[in-house]
Every structure is written in structure tokens, then in C-alpha cells.
Amino acid sequence: MRERGTSLIELLVVLALIGLSVTAISFYLAPLETPLQSGTVLLEGYLRQVRRQAMATTSAYRAVPIGQDRLIAQRASSCLDTTWTEDPLVHLELPDDVTMTDSTWRVCFSSRGISASNVTVTLSHAEFGTRQVEVLIGGTTRVLQ
């Protein structure tokens, strides 16, 4: 006579399947972020990366917009130099339909990662509005709401 019920192995298999299902669902929910939110996170991360490059190489680095949706990094011995060299490994292209409202700004980080001025970059998207990323004197960045 067999007893009815579930064994430990059956319970473990069911829990593993539930875990896999939750993981798969989380990958599908990740794209629910708006392009503007993605662009904001990418821009802030990019500015931090440029700052880290300046400190790691003990050179001045600056972020320069190329058009309204692309940024490049340039390096020189100091922020006051007139000759800059592009770093082809450090660049950013914003997500589709996300643009910078002003592409005339530049931010330079000294070899110590310090920015000499505040810079505010406004990103815009036709459907989702605008967001701003600010580089503060001293080099830190923040997202303005």
C-alpha cells in the first residue's frame, strides 16, 4: 500500500521551475524603463567614466557632445591645453529619440577628477519629457528631477 503525497524531490523540482519562471519574467519586465530614463543613466555613467579615466591616466579628460545624441572623450595634459586627442574607447550614443537640448557645453576633469565648473545637461524625449544631469564643481554627478 503506497502513501499519497509529494516527495521532497518533487517539491524541489517545483521550486526550481518557479525560480526559473520568475527569472525569465524579470528579463521581460526590464525593458519597461523609458528611453529617457535609460539615456539619463547612460549619460551619468558616461560622465563618471570620463572622470575615472582622468584620474586613472593622470591626464585631463573632457566630455564633448558631437551633435545632439553622441558624446566623445578627449584627453590632454591639462584642462587649459588647446590641443586635445580623442579617446576612441570612451564614447556614448544616446538611446533612440533621446537628445541633448544643448550641444555647446563641455566638461573637463583634471587629473585628480575635479571639474572646474558646474555643467547641466538636459536630455529630452518627445513622449517622456526632459531630465537633467548635473556635473558639480569637484566632479561628482547627480540627476535632477
Order of alpha helices (4+ residues) and beta strands (2+ residues): alpha-alpha-beta-beta-beta-beta-beta-beta-beta-beta
